[in-house]
Amino acid sequence: MQEIFSNIANLGFPIVISIYLLVRIEGKLNELTNSIIELSNSISKLN
C-alpha cells in the first residue's frame, strides 16, 4: 500500500505541473496566432 502512495506522489506532481504548463502555453499560443494574423492583415493593407 505504501508503494502505491509513493508512486502516486512521485508521478502525480509532474503530471499536474505538465497539465498546468500546457494550459498556460495554449493561451499564449492563441494570443500569438491572433497577433500574427493581425500583422499579416496590416502588411497586406500596406501593399
Stockholm file with secondary structure:
# STOCKHOLM 1.0

chainA/1-47         MQEIFSNIANLGFPIVISIYLLVRIEGKLNELTNSIIELSNSISKLN
#=GR chainA/1-47 SS CHHHHHHHHHHHHHHHHHHHHHHHHHHHHHHHHHHHHHHHHHHHHHC
#=GC SS_cons        CHHHHHHHHHHHHHHHHHHHHHHHHHHHHHHHHHHHHHHHHHHHHHC
//
